[in-house]
Amino acid sequence: MRVRAVGKFLRVSARKARLITDLIKGKRVEEGMNLLKYSPKRGSRLVLKVLNSAVANADQNPNIDVDTLVIQNAYADEGPTLKRWQPRAMGRATRIRKRTSHITVVLEEA
């Protein structure tokens, strides 16, 4: 049985989040948590929160054994971009794009 969790509007770019989600695909949940906990990547903390949420969702179902869960799929889609302006030399302005992402983790029993 599949269980999923989605973290929306997270303040990490989808490109950076994809580096981390590709790292944990196909791994057991415990192994994925350890990889995320000790990873120096910026978005690993956010992906770990979504993974913990997916495990909590699975724990609510009495038919699922949490110890046998495997990360079947994990992906990061682009969210809306916050547009900001920064003043520059000679009266110009430069756009700053603060990117967000929607991170999804799908778990399945082994």
Buried (B, 14 or more C-beta within 10 A) or exposed (E): EEBBBBBEEBEBBBEBBBBBBEBBBEBBBEEBBEBBEEBEBBBBBBBBBBBBBBBEBBEEEEEBEBEEBBBBBBBBEEBEEEEEEEEEEEEEEEEEEEBBBBBBBBBBBE
